[in-house]
Amino acid sequence: MTRSQWSDAAIRQLWAEGIDGRALFGPDATVKPHQVDNLLQHRSELPMRDALKYRSPDEVRVGAPLMALFVEQGSLVPWLERLLGGALQGAAVTGVQDGQLDRITHWRLNLALGHGFPTPDRVVQLWADHPNRVQDTPAEQQILHWHRGHEPWLTRWHPYREGSGAMRRALLWGAIYRVPEQAAVAAAGDARAAYSGWGIWTAAVVAYAVSGLPQGWTPHDGARRCLYAMTRVDPKWPGIADLDALLRADFPGGSWDAWRHTIDREFSGYPDDHSLPNLLLILGVLYWYPEASPEETGDLLQGAGWDVLGNRLIAGALMGRRAGRIDIDPDALNLMVEATVKAHGHPPNARGQGI
């Protein structure tokens, strides 16, 4: 990433956190990278903008009993085929061995971590050992850069800290750990390597929702599971009250277009990859287009903008694979299913653990 890209992303993330960085330089000024660097050095001293909603949590806590839950393979495999096939269809991924899916969500690293509990140190060390499999999103690449340079990286501020990269990966944690609370803990442990605030919370919500999907679920079930998960993942800070008020007042709205406009209005100025508006877009498309195929909902999300690729992947998984729509390489899907079955049912221990 260039210095100017970093600076623009920093200004947008500061806005999401309640600081109007551009106002400090004038609305029409060209903000130079060194000015942003100086601004970041004094970030904690800057006044908050008025009418801030959706405040980010300082810490996301997810506590769950970690226990083994072995799902009978005869029912797990078709469930996984539908979930993972929907993800491939939604994201229009034709294969996995060429690295295409790694660049979206480095799925092979997640499945390797599935054999043990993901902690930030384990996650980032695995990234460092397999850099070509690390997804091509700024947060992961920035953390990997700092780690390679032996610089502090955990909890360090960067402008992609509430992005949707960990949320993309969360569907696999839901597939591996078939206890919703346990899946949320695993997704949060993964997310903490590069994210904070909403970036952790949304990953835990998606993992919780995916883990609890029943056999033969509908897209509306996927939306309902996400809404329920929002009430279960540490909902104790002011931003959650604002989110709840938005959902009660405006979701699902009069139409898909109305919901899209609501998201654009509420989160104007936020980074395009900020995980909260992206999760809300996924909820909307699941509600308004339950009969559509993952490819069709993917096209709708393409038109909505924000994190198009990640949203297509997650929404496609929650929709579930539809037979007869497009060809998915059966070898690619079988490879994903077999690897997920192998990773399934390996909890780290039997005691409670909080993130």
C-alpha positions as CSV (number, residue, x, y, z in Angstrom):
1,M,0.0,0.0,0.0
2,T,1.2,3.5,-0.7
3,R,1.6,6.3,1.9
4,S,-1.4,8.2,0.4
5,Q,-3.6,5.1,0.6
6,W,-2.6,4.6,4.3
7,S,-3.4,8.3,5.0
8,D,-6.8,8.2,3.4
9,A,-7.7,4.9,5.2
10,A,-6.5,6.5,8.5
11,I,-8.7,9.5,8.1
12,R,-11.7,7.3,7.3
13,Q,-11.0,5.0,10.3
14,L,-10.6,8.0,12.6
15,W,-14.0,9.2,11.4
16,A,-15.5,5.7,12.3
17,E,-14.0,6.1,15.8
18,G,-15.5,9.6,16.2
19,I,-12.7,11.9,15.2
20,D,-13.2,14.2,12.2
21,G,-9.6,14.3,10.9
22,R,-10.4,16.3,7.8
23,A,-12.0,19.1,9.8
24,L,-8.7,19.7,11.6
25,F,-7.1,20.6,8.2
26,G,-10.1,22.3,6.5
27,P,-12.7,20.6,4.3
28,D,-11.0,21.3,1.0
29,A,-7.4,20.8,2.1
30,T,-5.2,18.1,0.7
31,V,-4.1,16.1,3.7
32,K,-0.5,15.0,3.4
33,P,0.8,11.8,4.9
34,H,3.1,13.5,7.4
35,Q,0.1,15.5,8.7
36,V,-1.8,12.2,9.2
37,D,1.2,10.8,11.0
38,N,1.3,13.8,13.4
39,L,-2.5,13.5,13.9
40,L,-2.2,9.8,14.9
41,Q,0.5,10.6,17.4
42,H,-2.1,12.8,19.3
43,R,-5.1,10.7,18.5
44,S,-6.1,10.2,22.2
45,E,-6.1,13.9,22.8
46,L,-8.4,14.9,20.0
47,P,-12.0,15.9,20.6
48,M,-14.8,13.5,19.5
49,R,-17.2,14.6,16.9
50,D,-20.9,15.3,17.8
51,A,-23.6,12.7,17.5
52,L,-21.3,9.7,17.3
53,K,-23.1,6.4,17.0
54,Y,-21.9,2.8,16.8
55,R,-19.0,3.4,19.2
56,S,-16.4,0.7,18.9
57,P,-15.8,-1.5,22.0
58,D,-12.5,-1.1,23.7
59,E,-12.5,-4.8,24.3
60,V,-14.6,-7.6,23.0
61,R,-15.2,-10.4,25.5
62,V,-16.5,-13.8,24.4
63,G,-16.7,-16.5,27.0
64,A,-17.7,-20.0,26.3
65,P,-17.3,-23.5,27.6
66,L,-15.0,-25.3,25.2
67,M,-16.1,-28.9,24.8
68,A,-15.9,-31.5,22.1
69,L,-19.0,-31.9,19.9
70,F,-18.6,-34.6,17.3
71,V,-21.3,-34.4,14.6
72,E,-22.0,-37.6,12.8
73,Q,-20.2,-37.5,9.5
74,G,-23.2,-38.6,7.5
75,S,-25.0,-35.4,8.4
76,L,-22.0,-33.1,8.7
77,V,-20.8,-33.7,5.1
78,P,-24.0,-32.6,3.3
79,W,-24.2,-29.6,5.6
80,L,-20.6,-28.6,4.7
81,E,-21.2,-29.2,1.0
82,R,-24.1,-26.8,1.1
83,L,-22.3,-24.2,3.3
84,L,-19.0,-24.2,1.5
85,G,-20.5,-24.7,-1.9
86,G,-22.6,-21.6,-1.3
87,A,-19.5,-19.6,-0.4
88,L,-17.8,-20.7,-3.6
89,Q,-20.8,-19.9,-5.7
90,G,-21.4,-16.5,-4.0
91,A,-17.8,-15.4,-4.5
92,A,-17.6,-16.9,-8.0
93,V,-14.6,-18.9,-7.0
94,T,-14.0,-21.7,-9.5
95,G,-11.1,-23.5,-7.8
96,V,-9.1,-23.5,-4.6
97,Q,-5.7,-25.0,-5.5
98,D,-4.7,-22.0,-7.6
99,G,-4.6,-19.8,-4.5
100,Q,-7.8,-17.9,-5.5
101,L,-9.5,-18.7,-2.2
102,D,-6.4,-18.1,-0.2
103,R,-6.3,-14.5,-1.4
104,I,-9.9,-14.0,-0.2
105,T,-9.7,-15.8,3.1
106,H,-6.6,-18.0,3.4
107,W,-8.8,-20.9,4.2
108,R,-6.1,-23.5,4.3
109,L,-4.4,-21.7,7.2
110,N,-7.7,-21.6,9.1
111,L,-8.2,-25.3,8.6
112,A,-4.6,-25.9,9.9
113,L,-5.4,-23.8,12.9
114,G,-8.6,-25.8,13.5
115,H,-6.5,-28.6,15.0
116,G,-5.7,-26.3,17.9
117,F,-7.2,-23.1,19.4
118,P,-6.3,-19.9,17.4
119,T,-4.4,-17.4,19.5
120,P,-2.9,-14.2,17.9
121,D,0.6,-15.5,18.3
122,R,-0.2,-18.8,16.6
123,V,-2.2,-17.1,13.9
124,V,0.5,-14.6,12.9
125,Q,3.3,-17.2,13.1
126,L,1.4,-19.3,10.7
127,W,1.0,-16.3,8.4
128,A,4.7,-15.7,8.6
129,D,5.4,-19.4,7.8
130,H,3.1,-19.4,4.8
131,P,3.0,-15.8,3.4
132,N,1.6,-16.8,0.0
133,R,-1.5,-18.1,1.7
134,V,-2.3,-14.9,3.6
135,Q,-5.3,-13.1,2.3
136,D,-4.7,-10.0,0.3
137,T,-6.4,-7.6,2.6
138,P,-4.5,-4.6,4.2
139,A,-4.9,-5.5,7.9
140,E,-3.3,-9.0,7.5
141,Q,-0.6,-7.7,5.3
142,Q,0.2,-4.8,7.6
143,I,0.5,-7.1,10.7
144,L,2.6,-9.5,8.7
145,H,4.9,-6.6,7.7
146,W,5.3,-5.5,11.3
147,H,5.9,-9.1,12.4
148,R,8.6,-9.7,9.8
149,G,10.3,-6.5,11.0
150,H,10.2,-7.6,14.6
151,E,8.0,-4.6,15.5
152,P,5.2,-4.6,18.0
153,W,2.0,-5.7,16.3
154,L,-0.6,-6.9,18.7
155,T,-3.2,-4.2,19.6
156,R,-1.3,-1.6,17.6
157,W,-3.4,1.0,15.9
158,H,-3.7,0.8,12.1
159,P,-6.4,2.1,9.8
160,Y,-7.8,-1.3,8.8
161,R,-8.3,-2.4,12.4
162,E,-12.1,-2.8,12.2
163,G,-12.2,-4.3,8.7
164,S,-14.0,-7.4,7.5
165,G,-11.1,-9.7,6.9
166,A,-11.6,-11.8,10.0
167,M,-15.4,-11.8,9.3
168,R,-14.6,-13.5,6.0
169,R,-12.8,-16.3,7.8
170,A,-15.4,-16.7,10.5
171,L,-17.6,-19.0,8.4
172,L,-14.9,-21.7,8.6
173,W,-14.8,-21.4,12.4
174,G,-18.5,-22.0,12.4
175,A,-18.0,-25.0,10.3
176,I,-15.2,-26.5,12.4
177,Y,-16.6,-25.8,15.9
178,R,-20.2,-26.9,15.9
179,V,-21.0,-25.3,19.2
180,P,-22.0,-21.6,18.5
181,E,-20.3,-20.2,21.6
182,Q,-17.2,-22.2,20.9
183,A,-17.1,-21.1,17.3
184,A,-17.4,-17.4,18.4
185,V,-14.5,-17.8,20.8
186,A,-12.3,-19.4,18.0
187,A,-13.3,-16.6,15.5
188,A,-12.5,-13.9,18.1
189,G,-9.1,-15.6,18.8
190,D,-8.3,-15.5,15.2
191,A,-9.6,-11.9,14.7
192,R,-7.5,-10.5,17.6
193,A,-4.3,-11.0,15.5
194,A,-5.1,-8.1,13.3
195,Y,-8.4,-6.5,14.4
196,S,-10.1,-4.7,17.3
197,G,-13.5,-3.5,18.1
198,W,-16.1,-4.3,15.5
199,G,-13.6,-6.3,13.5
200,I,-13.6,-8.9,16.3
201,W,-17.3,-8.6,17.2
202,T,-18.6,-9.2,13.7
203,A,-16.3,-12.2,13.2
204,A,-17.6,-13.7,16.4
205,V,-21.2,-13.0,15.3
206,V,-20.8,-14.7,11.9
207,A,-19.1,-17.7,13.4
208,Y,-21.8,-18.1,16.0
209,A,-24.5,-17.8,13.4
210,V,-22.9,-20.3,11.0
211,S,-22.3,-22.9,13.7
212,G,-26.0,-22.8,14.7
213,L,-27.4,-23.3,11.2
214,P,-29.7,-26.3,11.1
215,Q,-29.8,-28.9,8.4
216,G,-31.8,-27.7,5.5
217,W,-31.7,-24.0,6.6
218,T,-33.2,-21.2,4.6
219,P,-31.6,-17.7,3.9
220,H,-34.1,-16.3,6.4
221,D,-32.7,-18.7,9.0
222,G,-29.2,-17.4,8.2
223,A,-30.4,-13.8,8.8
224,R,-32.2,-14.8,12.0
225,R,-29.1,-16.6,13.3
226,C,-27.0,-13.5,12.8
227,L,-29.6,-11.3,14.6
228,Y,-29.7,-13.8,17.5
229,A,-25.9,-14.0,17.6
230,M,-25.8,-10.2,18.0
231,T,-27.6,-10.6,21.3
232,R,-25.1,-13.2,22.5
233,V,-21.7,-11.8,21.7
234,D,-20.9,-9.4,24.6
235,P,-23.6,-6.8,24.0
236,K,-22.6,-4.3,26.7
237,W,-21.3,-1.1,25.1
238,P,-23.1,2.0,23.8
239,G,-22.5,1.1,20.1
240,I,-24.7,-2.1,20.5
241,A,-27.6,0.0,21.8
242,D,-27.3,2.2,18.7
243,L,-27.1,-0.8,16.5
244,D,-30.2,-2.3,18.2
245,A,-32.1,0.9,17.6
246,L,-31.1,1.0,13.9
247,L,-32.3,-2.6,13.5
248,R,-35.6,-2.0,15.3
249,A,-36.3,1.2,13.3
250,D,-35.1,0.4,9.8
251,F,-34.5,-3.3,9.3
252,P,-35.4,-4.7,6.9
253,G,-36.9,-1.5,5.6
254,G,-39.3,-1.1,2.7
255,S,-37.0,-2.7,0.1
256,W,-33.5,-3.8,-0.5
257,D,-32.7,-0.4,-2.1
258,A,-34.1,1.3,1.0
259,W,-31.9,-0.8,3.3
260,R,-28.9,-0.1,1.1
261,H,-29.5,3.7,1.4
262,T,-29.9,3.3,5.1
263,I,-26.5,1.7,5.4
264,D,-24.9,4.4,3.1
265,R,-26.5,7.1,5.2
266,E,-25.6,5.7,8.6
267,F,-22.0,4.8,7.8
268,S,-21.1,7.6,5.4
269,G,-17.4,8.3,5.7
270,Y,-16.5,4.9,7.1
271,P,-13.9,2.7,5.4
272,D,-15.4,0.6,2.7
273,D,-14.1,-2.6,4.4
274,H,-15.5,-1.6,7.9
275,S,-17.1,-4.9,9.1
276,L,-20.3,-3.5,10.7
277,P,-21.9,-1.9,7.6
278,N,-20.8,-5.0,5.6
279,L,-22.5,-7.4,8.0
280,L,-25.7,-5.3,7.8
281,L,-25.7,-5.5,4.0
282,I,-25.4,-9.2,4.2
283,L,-28.5,-9.3,6.5
284,G,-30.5,-7.3,4.1
285,V,-29.7,-9.4,1.0
286,L,-30.6,-12.6,2.9
287,Y,-33.9,-11.1,3.9
288,W,-35.0,-9.6,0.6
289,Y,-33.8,-12.3,-1.7
290,P,-34.4,-15.7,-0.1
291,E,-35.2,-17.4,-3.4
292,A,-32.2,-16.0,-5.2
293,S,-29.1,-18.1,-5.9
294,P,-25.8,-17.2,-4.3
295,E,-24.6,-15.9,-7.6
296,E,-27.6,-13.6,-7.9
297,T,-27.2,-12.3,-4.4
298,G,-23.6,-11.8,-5.1
299,D,-24.5,-9.6,-8.1
300,L,-26.8,-7.5,-5.8
301,L,-24.0,-7.1,-3.3
302,Q,-21.7,-6.1,-6.1
303,G,-24.0,-3.3,-6.9
304,A,-24.1,-2.2,-3.3
305,G,-20.4,-1.7,-3.0
306,W,-18.4,-1.8,0.3
307,D,-16.4,-5.1,0.7
308,V,-17.9,-6.8,-2.3
309,L,-15.8,-10.0,-2.3
310,G,-16.1,-10.7,1.4
311,N,-19.8,-10.0,1.4
312,R,-20.4,-12.3,-1.6
313,L,-18.5,-15.1,0.2
314,I,-20.3,-14.8,3.5
315,A,-23.8,-14.3,2.0
316,G,-23.3,-17.2,-0.3
317,A,-22.4,-19.5,2.6
318,L,-25.4,-18.4,4.6
319,M,-27.6,-18.9,1.5
320,G,-26.2,-22.3,0.9
321,R,-25.3,-24.0,-2.4
322,R,-28.1,-24.2,-4.9
323,A,-27.9,-27.2,-7.3
324,G,-28.0,-26.7,-11.0
325,R,-27.0,-23.0,-11.0
326,I,-23.4,-22.9,-12.0
327,D,-20.7,-25.5,-12.1
328,I,-18.5,-25.8,-9.1
329,D,-15.3,-27.9,-9.5
330,P,-16.3,-31.0,-7.6
331,D,-12.7,-31.7,-6.7
332,A,-12.3,-28.2,-5.2
333,L,-15.5,-28.5,-3.1
334,N,-14.6,-32.1,-2.0
335,L,-11.1,-30.9,-1.0
336,M,-12.6,-28.1,1.2
337,V,-15.2,-30.5,2.7
338,E,-12.6,-33.2,3.5
339,A,-10.2,-30.7,5.0
340,T,-13.0,-29.2,7.2
341,V,-14.1,-32.7,8.4
342,K,-10.5,-33.4,9.3
343,A,-10.3,-30.2,11.3
344,H,-13.7,-30.7,13.0
345,G,-14.0,-31.8,16.6
346,H,-10.5,-30.8,17.9
347,P,-11.2,-28.4,20.8
348,P,-8.1,-27.3,22.7
349,N,-9.3,-28.3,26.1
350,A,-12.5,-28.8,28.2
351,R,-12.4,-25.6,30.3
352,G,-13.9,-22.2,29.8
353,Q,-11.9,-19.6,28.1
354,G,-12.5,-15.9,27.5
355,I,-11.3,-13.7,24.7
